[in-house]
Structure formats: structure tokens, C-alpha cells
């Protein structure tokens, strides 16, 4: 009897695994083939997933209001189609899963194009150029990427910096303490530890680093370092591969905004310069 119960339990577990696998496969197929533009138009809104602590792309003020470069840009793009934008805060490490599951329609929050991400999602044309930089403080005596040797480094989970850390291990990963970075769910948490001395550097997006430092009272205490061996990374909108119409609509809207000067105005507003847009398909 005990043997039969154990066998039955194994069969049930096997069937449950098959059902789960089948569900995941169906979701992937749906994400890769279904064009949801008509559904979005009927609904009258599009859902954008973001990390709402990523300055200056999308973040909340003290009163809770959501503002930022990508907030302005997304609203301007869909205004052209008479659509409202609903912004939904998500766990950034789960962004592609949220997109595939249909919880959100777009990933739009300083989302960099990478070869690994291209396997999971489709990308719009790039609209902003970014770099991955090392941020530290003068008190830690780090003068370059090489100076991180033996020290503790922080990165955001699911970020481009985390991807670059693995793709270019000799640059930072092989040098840091334990050859393993400390992972953070948000950049503000990483800066708390940097300021407290629990880590000595953060590998991160330049756009965030510059904005954060410029709004600190002790801005002169921070240092930002680049490395020429790292490629620039490009911000774009992440979509399900089946959403070909939505991708085309976004690309057309971004193209019009480049031509009529709206993108330049946004760059000037958030970065103090109109020349940060790359402008390539």
C-alpha cells in the first residue's frame, strides 16, 4: 500500500510538471505570435512596467507623483495615438516574465538592448545613449576600474551592469572581493551601503549616477569612472515579439519626435543637453 501511494505521488508530480511546462510554453508562443494592438486600442490604454526608483528615467517624488524622462516620453508617444499610459511598478529582475505573462505591455525604464535580452523580447528603435560606469567615493581611494581590486562592489539585480559584469569578468568581477558582487533590488539601496562603507563601488548606469550625484549635497565626494573597453549601451522599449504593430507605432512616433524637436526638448529638460539622442534604427 505504501509503495502504491509513493508511486501515485510521483505520477501526480510528473503530471503537474507537464502541466506547468505546457503553460509556460503556451505563454511563450502567445508572446511570440500574438499582436495585441487591437486589444490595446479597444482598452484605450497601454501598460508600462518600470522600476519607479530609477532616476531620472522614472521615479517618484516625495508626494508619490511619478515623473521622469521615460514617463514624459511614453506619454508623448501614445498621445499621438489617443492612448493613455498606465505605469505599473514591477520587480525589475522579473521584467521579461511580467511582459511574457501579459501583466504589462511594455518594458520602458532605461531598458538597454543586449544580446541576451534580444532572445526574450523585441526592441523598439533606440532613443538614448548610456554608459555603464563605476561610482565610488574619494575616501575609498579608488582611482580607476583597477582600483576595485580586493574591494566590495554592488550592482542592481537584472541590470545591464550585472550582464556586463559576467560578459567582461576581467574588468571587475575577477578583481572584487570574493569575485562576486553584492546584488541590490534598487539603486537607492546600493547608495545607502556605498555611503555607509559597506560597499566601495557601484557598477551602474551613467544616467542614474549623474542625476543622483548632482542632487547630493556632498556631490564632490563622489567619483565616476569609465572604461573604454566597455561598449556604450542603448535604451529602447522592450516588447513581446508578437507585437509587431505596437513596435511599428512606437518607432514611427519616436521618429516624428526626433524630427519635430520633441526629443531634443526632453533631453534638454532632463539632461541639460539636446544631443544625447542617438537617432538610429
C-alpha positions in Angstrom: 0.0 0.0 0.0 2.8 2.4 0.9 4.6 1.6 -2.4 1.4 2.3 -4.3 0.9 5.7 -2.5 4.5 6.7 -3.3 4.1 5.7 -7.0 0.8 7.6 -7.2 2.5 10.7 -5.7 5.3 10.5 -8.2 2.8 10.2 -11.1 0.9 13.3 -9.8 4.2 15.3 -9.5 5.1 14.3 -13.1 1.7 15.4 -14.4 1.9 18.7 -12.5 5.3 19.3 -14.1 3.9 18.6 -17.5 1.0 21.0 -17.0 3.4 23.7 -15.7 5.7 23.2 -18.7 2.8 23.3 -21.1 1.5 26.5 -19.6 5.0 28.2 -19.9 5.2 27.0 -23.5 1.8 28.4 -24.3 2.7 31.8 -22.8 5.9 31.9 -24.8 4.1 31.0 -28.0 1.5 33.6 -27.3 4.1 36.3 -26.6 5.9 35.5 -29.8 2.9 35.3 -32.1 0.0 37.4 -30.8 -0.3 41.0 -32.0 -2.2 42.9 -29.2 -2.5 46.3 -30.9 -6.3 46.0 -31.5 -6.8 44.9 -27.9 -4.8 47.9 -26.6 -6.8 50.3 -28.8 -10.1 48.8 -27.5 -8.8 49.2 -24.0 -7.7 52.7 -24.6 -4.5 52.3 -22.6 -1.1 50.6 -22.7 0.6 49.2 -19.5 4.2 50.1 -19.0 6.3 48.2 -16.4 9.1 50.1 -14.6 11.3 50.3 -11.6 10.0 53.5 -10.0 13.2 54.4 -8.2 15.3 54.8 -11.4 16.2 58.5 -11.7 15.9 60.3 -13.9 14.0 57.8 -16.2 11.1 57.0 -14.0 10.8 57.8 -10.3 8.5 59.0 -7.6 8.7 62.4 -5.9 8.2 62.7 -2.1 4.5 63.3 -2.7 4.3 60.0 -4.7 3.9 61.6 -8.1 5.7 59.5 -10.8 7.9 61.6 -13.1 10.9 61.2 -15.3 12.3 61.1 -18.8 10.7 57.9 -19.8 7.4 58.9 -18.2 7.3 62.0 -20.4 8.4 60.1 -23.5 5.9 57.3 -23.2 3.0 59.8 -22.6 4.1 61.8 -25.7 4.4 58.7 -27.9 0.9 57.4 -27.1 -0.7 60.8 -27.1 -0.1 60.6 -30.9 -2.5 57.5 -30.9 -5.0 58.8 -28.4 -4.0 56.2 -25.8 -3.5 56.6 -22.0 -0.4 55.2 -20.4 -0.7 53.2 -17.2 2.6 52.8 -15.3 3.0 49.7 -13.2 5.8 49.2 -10.7 7.4 45.8 -11.1 10.3 43.7 -9.7 13.0 44.7 -12.2 14.6 41.2 -12.1 11.2 39.8 -13.3 10.5 42.3 -16.1 10.7 39.9 -19.0 8.5 37.4 -17.2 5.9 40.1 -16.5 6.0 41.1 -20.2 5.6 37.5 -21.4 2.7 36.8 -18.9 0.8 39.9 -20.2 0.9 41.7 -16.8 2.5 44.6 -18.7 2.5 45.5 -22.4 6.0 47.2 -22.4 9.2 47.5 -20.5 10.1 51.2 -20.7 12.5 52.4 -18.0 16.1 52.9 -19.1 16.0 49.4 -20.6 19.2 48.6 -22.5 19.5 46.5 -25.7 21.6 43.4 -25.0 22.1 40.2 -27.0 20.7 38.1 -24.1 17.5 40.2 -23.9 17.0 40.0 -27.7 16.4 36.3 -27.2 13.5 37.1 -24.9 12.0 40.3 -26.2 11.7 42.6 -29.3 13.1 46.1 -29.1 12.0 49.4 -30.5 14.5 51.7 -32.2 17.0 53.1 -29.6 16.2 56.6 -28.3 19.0 57.3 -25.8 22.7 56.5 -25.4 24.0 55.4 -22.0 27.3 54.1 -20.4 28.0 51.7 -17.6 30.2 53.4 -15.1 31.9 52.7 -11.7 30.8 55.0 -9.0 32.8 55.3 -5.8 33.7 57.9 -3.1 37.1 59.6 -2.7 37.5 58.2 0.8 37.9 54.6 -0.6 41.0 55.6 -2.7 39.8 54.0 -5.9 41.2 55.9 -9.0 40.0 53.6 -11.8 38.3 50.3 -12.5 41.6 48.5 -11.5 41.3 50.1 -8.1 38.3 48.0 -7.1 40.7 45.0 -6.6 40.0 43.4 -3.2 37.0 45.7 -2.5 33.3 45.1 -2.5 31.2 46.0 -5.5 27.4 46.5 -5.8 25.1 46.0 -8.8 21.4 46.0 -9.4 19.8 42.6 -10.0 18.7 42.2 -13.6 20.6 45.3 -14.7 22.8 45.8 -17.8 25.7 46.3 -15.3 25.1 42.8 -13.9 25.2 41.4 -17.5 28.4 43.3 -18.3 30.0 42.1 -15.1 29.7 38.5 -16.4 30.5 39.3 -20.0 33.7 41.2 -19.1 34.9 39.4 -16.0 38.5 40.6 -16.2 37.4 44.2 -15.9 35.7 44.0 -12.5 34.4 40.6 -11.4 37.7 38.8 -11.2 39.1 41.7 -9.1 36.5 42.2 -6.5 36.3 40.6 -3.1 35.1 37.0 -3.4 34.7 37.5 -7.2 31.0 38.2 -6.5 29.1 41.4 -6.5 26.5 42.4 -3.9 23.1 42.4 -5.5 20.5 45.1 -4.9 16.9 45.4 -5.9 17.2 49.1 -6.4 20.0 51.7 -6.8 18.9 53.7 -3.7 19.7 50.7 -1.5 23.1 50.4 -3.2 23.9 54.0 -2.5 22.9 53.6 1.2 25.5 50.9 1.5 28.1 52.9 -0.5 27.7 55.9 1.7 27.9 53.7 4.8 31.1 52.0 3.6 29.6 48.5 3.4 30.5 48.5 -0.3 33.2 50.6 -2.0 31.8 50.9 -5.5 28.6 50.6 -7.6 28.7 49.4 -11.3 25.7 51.1 -12.8 24.0 53.3 -15.5 25.7 56.7 -16.0 22.3 58.5 -16.4 21.3 57.4 -12.9 24.7 58.1 -11.4 25.0 61.6 -12.8 21.4 62.6 -11.7 21.8 61.1 -8.2 25.2 62.8 -7.6 24.1 66.1 -8.9 21.3 66.2 -6.4 23.5 65.3 -3.4 24.8 68.0 -1.0 28.3 66.3 -0.9 28.5 65.7 -4.7 32.2 66.4 -4.7 32.8 63.3 -2.6 31.7 61.0 -5.4 33.8 59.8 -8.3 32.6 58.3 -11.6 34.9 56.2 -13.8 34.5 54.9 -17.4 36.4 52.2 -19.2 36.9 52.4 -22.9 36.8 48.6 -23.4 33.1 48.6 -22.5 30.6 49.3 -25.3 28.0 52.1 -25.0 24.6 50.8 -24.3 21.4 52.0 -25.9 18.0 52.5 -24.2 14.9 51.2 -26.1 11.4 49.9 -25.4 11.0 46.2 -24.7 8.0 44.4 -26.4 6.7 41.0 -26.8 7.9 39.6 -30.1 4.4 39.2 -31.5 3.6 42.9 -31.0 4.8 43.9 -34.5 2.2 46.6 -34.9 2.9 48.1 -31.5 6.6 48.2 -32.3 6.0 49.9 -35.6 3.7 52.5 -34.0 6.3 53.3 -31.3 9.1 53.6 -33.9 7.1 55.9 -36.1 6.2 58.1 -33.1 9.8 58.3 -31.9 10.9 59.2 -35.5 8.3 62.0 -35.6 9.5 63.3 -32.2 13.1 63.3 -33.4 12.2 65.3 -36.5 9.9 67.9 -34.8 12.4 68.5 -31.9 10.3 67.0 -29.1 13.1 64.5 -28.2 15.7 67.3 -28.1 13.4 69.2 -25.7 13.1 66.2 -23.4 16.9 65.7 -23.5 17.4 69.3 -22.5 14.8 69.1 -19.7 16.3 66.0 -18.1 20.0 66.1 -19.0 20.7 69.7 -19.8 21.7 68.9 -23.4 19.8 68.2 -26.6 22.5 66.0 -28.1 22.1 62.7 -26.1 19.8 61.1 -28.6 21.4 58.6 -30.9 18.8 58.6 -33.6 19.4 55.2 -35.2 17.0 52.4 -36.0 
